[in-house]
Amino acid sequence: MFVSGNPALDLTGTVLRRHDDPVDLLMTPADLVRWTARCDEVPTVDVDADAFTDALSLREAVYRLAQDHCHDRPFDRRSLDVVNTVAAGPTPSITLDDEGVHRAGDVRAVLSFIARRGMVVLADRSARIKECGREGCTRLYLDRSRGARRTWCGMAACGNRVNAAAYRARRRS
């Protein structure tokens, strides 16, 4: 679930197969609560209906901006407004003790953190944001591989499927 290399891109990945028969993994505020619980970079938060709507708006704005980045287009102004507005909010607090790092904050702080992380990668014109190469998968990820040759959002989900299909095709021939 968290293979994109950036929590804002991971948030966009909560919609699977955007181009045909999309599957939205965030259907209710409880789904967003579960997503934050699995994301190492943010605290688990309670989510109300308004914050859930804001999270979905942020997700779609980041997706549009990332597509603009990938295709070297000017950024969509409405999407910029959404990301900039959310990023202006509070951020989670971070403390360190003998057990490690602890993050705390409400859902607005989490969304602000995610928007800010998205802004950093979107502003970096040398960042290699790509869409998964497996047919039907539309997850975005940062390609940090040597030579920028990464093709799939992740080996576990997409890479293995593509490789297994190629193997089966070779065996049939």
LOBA-280024 format. One record per residue (C-alpha): residue number from 1; x negated, y negated, z; residue in three letters. Coordinates in pm, 1 decimal. Last residue first. Example, Ala and Ser with C-alpha at 12.3 -4.5 7.8 and 13.67 -1.06 7.14 Angstrom:
  nr        x        y        z rest
   2  -1367.0    106.0    714.0  Ser
   1  -1230.0    450.0    780.0  Ala
***
This chain:
  nr        x        y        z rest
 173   -503.5   2086.4  -2674.8  Ser
 172   -288.7   2163.4  -2369.2  Arg
 171   -591.7   2152.2  -2135.8  Arg
 170   -690.1   1806.9  -2266.1  Arg
 169   -337.5   1672.9  -2203.5  Ala
 168   -335.3   1819.5  -1851.8  Arg
 167   -670.3   1651.6  -1777.5  Tyr
 166   -545.5   1318.3  -1913.1  Ala
 165   -232.8   1344.0  -1696.3  Ala
 164   -445.0   1426.9  -1390.8  Ala
 163   -676.2   1129.8  -1458.6  Asn
 162   -383.2    889.1  -1496.6  Val
 161   -214.1   1017.4  -1182.0  Arg
 160   -540.7   1012.0   -985.6  Asn
 159   -606.6    652.3  -1083.5  Gly
 158   -255.1    537.1   -998.7  Cys
 157   -181.8    613.7   -635.4  Ala
 156   -496.2    742.8   -468.7  Ala
 155   -735.8    576.9   -713.6  Met
 154   -605.7    228.0   -652.4  Gly
 153   -478.9    -72.5   -846.3  Cys
 152   -620.6     86.4  -1158.6  Trp
 151   -876.7    -15.8  -1421.0  Thr
 150  -1190.4   -121.9  -1237.4  Arg
 149  -1457.7   -207.6  -1492.1  Arg
 148  -1560.2   -550.9  -1367.4  Ala
 147  -1929.8   -470.4  -1426.1  Gly
 146  -1979.3   -373.2  -1065.8  Arg
 145  -1636.4   -351.7   -908.6  Ser
 144  -1480.2   -647.2   -731.9  Arg
 143  -1159.5   -632.6   -930.8  Asp
 142   -902.8   -813.8   -719.4  Leu
 141   -565.3   -646.3   -745.5  Tyr
 140   -219.5   -688.3   -896.3  Leu
 139     40.0   -414.4   -897.9  Arg
 138    243.2   -384.1  -1218.6  Thr
 137    253.5     -7.0  -1255.2  Cys
 136    462.9    117.1  -1548.1  Gly
 135    174.9    242.7  -1757.4  Glu
 134   -135.4    267.7  -1543.5  Arg
 133   -373.6    -22.8  -1611.4  Gly
 132   -302.2   -205.8  -1286.8  Cys
 131   -284.6   -582.2  -1323.0  Glu
 130   -602.9   -779.4  -1278.5  Lys
 129   -736.9  -1067.5  -1072.0  Ile
 128  -1105.5  -1117.5  -1143.9  Arg
 127  -1195.8  -1416.3   -931.2  Ala
 126  -1419.8  -1651.4  -1134.6  Ser
 125  -1147.5  -1917.1  -1150.0  Arg
 124  -1136.6  -1924.4   -769.9  Asp
 123   -828.4  -2133.1   -691.1  Ala
 122   -605.9  -1823.4   -705.4  Leu
 121   -827.7  -1639.1   -456.9  Val
 120   -824.2  -1916.3   -198.1  Val
 119   -458.4  -2000.2   -253.0  Met
 118   -353.7  -1642.0   -188.6  Gly
 117   -529.7  -1641.7    146.2  Arg
 116   -353.7  -1967.1    229.4  Arg
 115    -13.0  -1824.9    132.6  Ala
 114    -74.1  -1515.2    345.7  Ile
 113   -173.5  -1725.0    646.4  Phe
 112    130.6  -1950.1    603.4  Ser
 111    356.3  -1644.9    578.7  Leu
 110    209.3  -1504.6    899.7  Val
 109    243.4  -1838.0   1080.3  Ala
 108    607.7  -1864.0    971.5  Arg
 107    666.9  -1507.2   1094.7  Val
 106    545.9  -1591.4   1443.9  Asp
 105    196.6  -1580.6   1581.6  Gly
 104    -62.6  -1360.0   1741.5  Ala
 103   -378.7  -1187.4   1624.0  Arg
 102   -610.9   -986.2   1845.5  His
 101   -972.5   -908.7   1756.9  Val
 100  -1159.5   -636.8   1940.5  Gly
  99  -1120.7   -428.0   2256.0  Glu
  98  -1391.4   -619.7   2444.8  Asp
  97  -1218.6   -948.7   2369.6  Asp
  96  -1162.8  -1174.2   2069.6  Leu
  95   -872.6  -1407.7   2005.8  Thr
  94   -698.0  -1517.2   1687.1  Ile
  93   -401.0  -1750.4   1658.3  Ser
  92   -175.2  -1715.1   1356.8  Pro
  91   -142.2  -2018.0   1130.4  Thr
  90    112.0  -2299.5   1134.9  Pro
  89    281.8  -2419.1    815.8  Gly
  88    126.0  -2609.6    526.5  Ala
  87     66.5  -2281.9    342.0  Ala
  86    442.9  -2236.1    297.6  Val
  85    479.3  -2573.3    127.6  Thr
  84    172.6  -2524.3    -91.6  Asn
  83    286.2  -2178.9   -202.8  Val
  82    638.3  -2294.0   -288.5  Val
  81    522.5  -2611.7   -465.6  Asp
  80    265.0  -2418.0   -667.1  Leu
  79    537.4  -2177.6   -775.9  Ser
  78    749.6  -2467.8   -896.0  Arg
  77    453.5  -2613.7  -1085.8  Arg
  76    362.3  -2293.1  -1275.0  Asp
  75    -16.7  -2290.8  -1292.2  Phe
  74   -184.1  -2373.8  -1622.4  Pro
  73   -262.1  -2058.8  -1819.9  Arg
  72   -577.6  -1846.1  -1809.9  Asp
  71   -382.7  -1521.1  -1859.5  His
  70   -492.2  -1367.8  -1529.8  Cys
  69   -457.2  -1698.9  -1341.0  His
  68   -106.1  -1756.3  -1478.5  Asp
  67    -17.4  -1401.1  -1376.7  Gln
  66   -156.5  -1474.9  -1031.0  Ala
  65     53.8  -1791.2  -1014.6  Leu
  64    368.8  -1598.2  -1107.7  Arg
  63    295.9  -1327.4   -849.0  Tyr
  62    217.0  -1584.4   -580.9  Val
  61    550.2  -1756.7   -645.7  Ala
  60    736.3  -1424.9   -637.6  Glu
  59    589.4  -1324.5   -301.2  Arg
  58    640.0  -1672.0   -155.0  Leu
  57   1007.3  -1669.4   -251.7  Ser
  56   1044.1  -1320.7   -100.6  Leu
  55    879.5  -1438.5    220.5  Ala
  54   1104.4  -1746.4    235.0  Asp
  53   1414.6  -1526.5    203.7  Thr
  52   1284.7  -1308.8    487.5  Phe
  51   1215.8  -1619.1    696.3  Ala
  50   1577.5  -1726.8    652.2  Asp
  49   1715.1  -1379.7    735.1  Ala
  48   1511.8  -1340.1   1054.8  Asp
  47   1179.3  -1159.6   1084.3  Val
  46   1012.8  -1043.5   1405.4  Asp
  45    637.1  -1023.7   1374.3  Val
  44    351.4   -775.5   1356.1  Thr
  43     30.3   -976.5   1363.2  Pro
  42   -160.9  -1034.3   1040.4  Val
  41   -483.8   -908.1    881.6  Glu
  40   -438.7   -536.0    940.7  Asp
  39   -119.0   -515.0    732.7  Cys
  38     80.3   -207.3    842.0  Arg
  37    284.9   -390.2   1104.7  Ala
  36    338.2   -677.3    860.7  Thr
  35    495.2   -434.3    611.8  Trp
  34    718.5   -278.8    879.6  Arg
  33    851.7   -623.9    977.9  Val
  32    903.0   -700.4    608.4  Leu
  31   1112.7   -386.0    570.9  Asp
  30   1314.1   -486.8    880.1  Ala
  29   1399.2   -817.6    708.5  Pro
  28   1575.3   -614.6    439.6  Thr
  27   1510.5   -500.3     81.3  Met
  26   1134.1   -532.2     77.4  Leu
  25   1012.2   -225.6   -115.1  Leu
  24   1166.8   -357.7   -435.6  Asp
  23   1173.6   -103.0   -717.9  Val
  22   1187.1   -248.4  -1066.7  Pro
  21   1345.6    -48.7  -1351.9  Asp
  20   1121.7   -189.7  -1621.2  Asp
  19    877.4   -479.6  -1614.2  His
  18    832.4   -512.7  -1236.4  Arg
  17    724.3   -153.5  -1182.7  Arg
  16    690.3   -168.5   -804.3  Leu
  15    777.5   -478.3   -605.9  Val
  14    591.0   -472.7   -273.8  Thr
  13    277.2   -531.3   -478.5  Gly
  12    331.4   -907.5   -460.3  Thr
  11    264.5   -881.7    -85.5  Leu
  10    -60.5   -698.7   -156.2  Asp
   9   -164.4   -989.7   -378.8  Leu
   8   -105.9  -1228.1    -87.9  Ala
   7   -284.0   -988.6    149.5  Pro
   6   -599.6   -982.7    -65.2  Asn
   5   -808.8   -685.3   -177.0  Gly
   4   -523.2   -534.9   -374.8  Ser
   3   -519.7   -189.6   -219.2  Val
   2   -286.8   -240.4     75.2  Phe
   1      0.0      0.0      0.0  Met
***
